[in-house]
Amino acid sequence: MDTGWLLQWECLFVEPAWMQVWWSHFGTGMTPCIRAVWHKKTLIGIAPLMADGTTAFLLGHSDLCDYMDFIVAPQRGPEFFTVIIEYLQNQGFVLLNLKPVLNESNVVKDLVEIAPGLGCRVVCKPDDVAYSMALPSSWEAFLKRLTGKQRHEIRRKLRRLNAAGQVKYRIIEDVDAVRTEIDIFMALFRSNRPEKAVFMTSRMEAYFRSLAASMAAHNMLRLAFLELDGQPAASVMCFDDHSTVYLYNSGYDLNFSSLSVGLLSKVLSIKDSIQRGRRKYDFLKGDEKYKRYLGGRPVPLFSYRIHLNS
């Protein structure tokens, strides 16, 4: 029996380790509706859905899951989505609410194409923007891609940081270490900006802690600290699927803000990703200026509402 080795798990936010943590903290009030589609003995796709009344959603929420998708084997999209749409219609669902999704997602490539032929009406709206970039083979090649001014500024900031004391960029991956070191990340996150402190409620902190532990257990966490003379100045929480590094969140100590530690922690994360041979760096959702400054390119996100009985 083929249990789905052809499935493409290309979206971080549909990884089982991610979805399990999100559901355990935020799934209250929703009904899980995860469905697998088989052709004979071959698994051709998984629909990670949840339901609220007669509306189905991709499992997750845009506040914490920057974009979502279905998991589908190559070339099997039309077959997979035909089964899913007919299932939802037969179960009395009236709306499939999908957001946010990338333009290259399975939603856009296949579902949107076949839905009208299955009696559905499709409504698309712009949702948000993410930023990402392909990574070159070397750090110097990355610097050369920047403008002359950007390249000069990054080198100047790095020199100034190194002149200020002993600099160390420390990465935590071990599950047991993560459970302790996450305390430092939380402190840096909350001290960064008032709105971040408001965001990091006790419930959200529990989620972040569980997520870090789960992703570390699956060898996908890169929790990095930029330290100056042994003091944590900034931190980035990244996830790594061995081809793409995702910058999920960050924080820094305002006492070190004159040394641009927030920006440089991200610069060093990019350098680390290049040195480890990663092909893509995903800054994820949000239009922050530093993403463009560091070479990120905008990637539009969309919201799709599939009215199942047009």
Residue pairs with C-beta under 8 A, 6 or more apart in sequence:
1 41
2 41
2 42
2 43
3 43
4 42
4 43
4 44
4 46
4 73
6 42
6 44
6 73
6 74
6 76
7 43
7 44
7 45
7 46
7 71
7 72
7 73
8 71
8 72
8 73
8 74
9 15
9 71
9 241
10 69
11 67
11 68
11 69
11 71
11 105
12 18
12 239
12 241
12 244
12 246
12 282
13 19
13 60
13 65
13 66
13 67
13 68
13 69
14 48
14 58
14 59
14 68
14 69
14 70
14 71
15 218
15 220
15 241
17 214
17 215
17 217
17 218
17 220
18 65
18 211
18 214
18 215
19 48
19 59
19 60
20 214
21 207
21 210
21 211
21 214
22 59
22 60
22 61
22 64
22 65
22 207
22 211
23 32
23 50
23 59
24 210
25 203
25 206
25 207
25 210
26 61
26 64
26 207
27 50
27 59
29 52
30 50
30 51
30 52
30 57
31 50
31 51
31 52
32 49
32 50
32 51
32 59
33 47
33 49
33 50
33 51
33 56
34 46
34 47
34 48
34 49
34 59
35 46
35 47
35 49
35 84
35 87
36 43
36 45
36 46
36 47
37 43
37 44
37 45
37 46
37 47
37 79
37 80
37 83
37 84
38 44
39 76
39 79
42 73
43 73
44 72
44 73
44 76
44 79
44 80
45 70
45 71
45 72
45 73
45 76
45 77
45 80
45 84
46 70
46 71
46 72
47 70
47 84
48 58
48 59
48 68
48 70
48 71
49 56
49 57
49 58
49 59
50 56
50 57
50 58
50 59
51 57
51 93
54 92
54 93
54 94
54 95
55 93
55 94
55 95
55 96
55 97
56 88
56 93
56 95
56 96
56 97
57 96
57 97
57 98
58 68
58 69
58 70
58 98
58 99
59 68
60 68
62 99
62 100
62 127
62 128
62 285
64 207
66 100
66 130
66 284
66 285
66 301
67 100
67 101
67 102
67 105
67 130
67 285
67 301
68 98
68 99
68 100
68 101
69 101
69 102
69 105
69 106
69 107
70 80
70 81
70 84
70 106
70 107
70 111
71 106
72 80
72 81
72 106
72 110
73 80
77 106
77 109
77 110
77 111
78 110
78 113
78 114
80 110
81 110
81 111
81 114
81 115
82 114
82 118
85 96
85 111
85 114
85 115
85 118
85 120
85 306
85 308
86 118
88 96
88 308
89 118
89 119
89 308
89 309
93 308
94 307
94 308
94 309
95 305
95 306
95 307
95 308
96 304
96 305
96 306
96 308
97 304
97 305
97 306
98 107
98 111
98 303
98 304
98 305
98 306
99 127
99 301
99 302
99 303
99 304
100 127
100 128
100 285
100 301
100 302
100 303
101 107
101 108
101 127
101 301
101 302
101 303
101 304
102 108
102 130
102 299
102 301
102 302
103 299
103 300
103 302
107 304
108 302
108 304
111 304
111 306
112 122
112 124
112 304
115 122
115 306
116 122
116 310
119 308
119 309
119 310
120 306
120 307
120 308
120 309
120 310
121 306
121 307
121 310
122 304
122 305
122 306
122 307
123 304
123 305
123 307
124 302
124 303
124 304
125 302
125 303
126 300
126 301
126 302
126 303
127 301
127 302
127 303
128 285
128 286
128 301
129 285
129 286
129 287
129 298
129 299
129 300
129 301
130 282
130 283
130 284
130 285
130 286
130 298
130 299
130 301
131 282
131 283
131 284
131 286
131 287
131 291
131 292
131 296
131 297
131 298
131 299
132 280
132 281
132 282
132 283
132 284
132 296
132 297
132 299
133 280
133 281
133 283
133 294
133 295
133 296
133 297
134 279
134 280
135 142
135 270
135 273
135 274
135 278
135 279
135 280
135 281
136 142
136 145
136 274
137 274
138 274
139 271
139 274
139 275
142 270
142 271
142 274
142 295
143 151
143 154
143 155
144 151
145 295
146 154
146 294
146 295
150 293
154 267
157 259
157 260
157 263
157 264
157 267
158 264
158 267
160 259
160 260
161 167
161 228
161 259
161 260
161 261
161 264
164 228
164 259
165 228
165 229
166 228
166 229
166 230
167 226
167 227
167 228
168 225
168 226
168 227
168 230
169 224
169 225
169 226
169 227
169 265
169 268
169 272
170 224
170 225
170 227
171 222
171 223
171 224
171 225
171 272
172 178
172 181
172 221
172 223
172 224
172 225
173 216
173 219
173 221
173 222
173 223
174 216
175 213
175 216
175 217
178 212
178 213
178 216
178 221
178 223
179 209
179 213
181 223
181 225
182 208
182 209
182 212
182 223
184 225
184 232
184 235
185 212
185 223
185 225
185 235
185 237
185 251
186 200
186 205
186 208
187 251
188 232
188 234
188 235
188 251
188 252
188 253
189 196
189 200
189 235
189 249
189 250
189 251
190 196
190 197
190 200
190 251
191 197
191 251
191 252
191 253
191 254
192 250
192 251
192 252
192 254
192 262
196 251
200 208
208 237
208 249
212 221
212 223
212 237
215 221
215 239
216 223
220 239
220 240
220 241
221 237
221 238
221 239
221 240
222 236
222 237
222 238
222 239
222 240
222 245
222 269
222 272
223 235
223 236
223 237
223 238
224 235
224 236
224 238
224 265
224 268
224 269
224 272
225 232
225 234
225 235
226 232
226 233
226 234
226 235
226 252
226 261
226 264
226 265
226 268
227 233
228 256
228 259
228 261
231 253
232 253
233 252
233 253
233 256
233 259
233 261
233 265
234 250
234 251
234 252
234 253
234 256
234 261
234 262
234 264
234 265
235 250
235 251
235 252
235 265
236 247
236 249
236 250
236 265
236 266
236 269
237 248
237 249
237 250
238 245
238 246
238 247
238 248
238 269
239 245
239 246
239 248
240 246
240 273
240 278
242 278
243 278
243 279
243 280
244 278
244 279
244 280
244 281
244 282
245 269
245 273
245 278
245 280
245 281
245 282
246 282
246 284
247 266
247 269
247 281
247 282
247 283
247 284
248 284
250 262
250 265
250 266
251 262
252 261
252 262
252 265
253 261
262 290
263 290
263 293
263 294
266 290
266 294
267 294
270 281
270 294
273 281
281 296
283 291
283 294
283 296
285 301
287 298
